[in-house]
Amino acid sequence: MPTTLIALAAAQDLTPTDGAAPEWVHLMPAGRVDGAPVQGKGPWTNDNPQAVVTASMASGGRPLPIDYDHAIDLTIGTGAPARAAGWITSMEARADGVWGKVEWTEAGGKAVAQKEWRFISPVFTYGRKDGEVIRILRASLTNNPAIPQLTALAAAGLSPNQGDDDVNEFLKALAAKLGLDDSADKDKVLAAVESLALAARNTLKLTVDQYKALASAAGLPESADPSKVADAVKALAAAGKAPDPAQFVPMAMYTELRDQVAALASASSQKSAADRVEKALAAGKLTPAQKDWALTLAAKDPGAFDAFVDKAPVVGVVLAASSSAGQPPKAGSPLSTEEKAVSAKLGISEEKFLKQRDEEKAQ
């Protein structure tokens, strides 16, 4: 049920009658609960005090704090301290509502006993649609029952659907599991849950369809009991019923054919790579030292190899030019007329051209 957080400035006067802070405090009236006029909120209803007690104390025995002027709620996110004046250790449902047994701190008990604080104000959650009180979260000492605490709580960053701390933490945890961030409201969380449920239903439908097909293949009706379908499948397997050759092939045959296709594809790839490299060498786009690297690249990624060759300068013309006269020049021999022409065409000095030629010859 959607809940909202509210702080009620109750009218109970905590003035001690015996010089000490009271052990029991009246936290929530029974029946109709009216808010202070300046709050403009309410009324609420507390028709089942025992249910409120049960929900409020369902924290595994952890006591509920009583602070000063709603310091816990007003300092959320600020890091400011919120000292406790006392702790609600148990609750009782009585004819006039919910009562809490308090274990006062030394300072809190003394402040109440000396009339420094006179009134109690519970912080609770309620159903947004019916206004029914659900759970008391904590309480606070206050000296002005008419203070519009709801405004202060809203200023502290509590939104209408952030009432119950446990519910809010659950929504955050659920949002995280669904891949949503902490700012996701309940509508986004519900939408994500519905989407997940739809996907699950679709998966289940496929599973049901597969089960029906299995039952039919076993010669049983689609509505057959799962145990009978399992027994029928086991019987077929034990009988060694041969599969339909038009639908299935032996695994060995499949593996052999797959390997043959892979070998043919590899051979074709290697031949294509070799052709590409030879053309690039003939065009002077590669040097003999680059041949092994080029074969690997051309076989692995023909597109990348072609792109490299398109952009590569003519560096292998040294050998082409030097072999045009028959025997290639020896290392250390001066440049021929053809080699000088090539170096001039490429814009390379004769000294650099000669050095490159001799390095290639040495490889």
Number of C-alpha atoms within 10 A of each C-alpha: 9 15 22 21 25 23 26 28 27 22 17 16 15 20 18 14 9 8 12 16 22 18 12 16 19 22 25 27 21 18 17 14 19 16 20 19 11 10 16 11 14 15 13 18 21 22 16 16 25 16 15 25 21 16 14 20 19 11 11 6 9 12 17 21 21 30 23 21 20 22 18 22 22 19 15 15 10 8 7 11 10 17 14 19 23 24 21 22 15 18 21 18 18 13 10 13 20 23 20 21 18 23 21 21 15 10 12 23 20 17 18 22 20 15 18 14 22 20 21 27 28 21 23 24 25 23 17 16 10 11 18 21 25 24 23 25 20 22 28 25 27 20 17 16 20 16 18 19 23 19 13 15 21 15 12 16 14 19 12 13 15 20 22 20 12 11 14 15 13 12 19 20 14 19 22 14 10 13 10 16 14 13 9 14 16 17 9 13 20 15 11 17 15 12 12 13 12 12 12 11 12 12 11 12 12 11 12 13 12 12 17 18 15 18 22 15 14 19 12 16 14 18 11 13 11 12 9 13 23 13 12 18 17 13 13 12 11 9 9 9 9 9 10 8 8 6 6 10 11 9 9 9 10 12 11 11 12 11 12 12 12 12 12 11 11 13 13 13 17 17 14 15 21 19 13 19 27 15 13 22 22 14 15 21 20 22 18 14 11 12 16 12 10 25 21 16 18 23 21 14 12 18 11 12 20 16 10 14 20 11 9 13 13 17 17 20 22 22 20 16 20 20 13 10 11 8 8 14 18 12 14 11 9 13 17 14 10 16 21 18 14 19 19 13 9 14 10 13 12 17 12 11 21 21 14 15 23 17 11 15 16 9 7
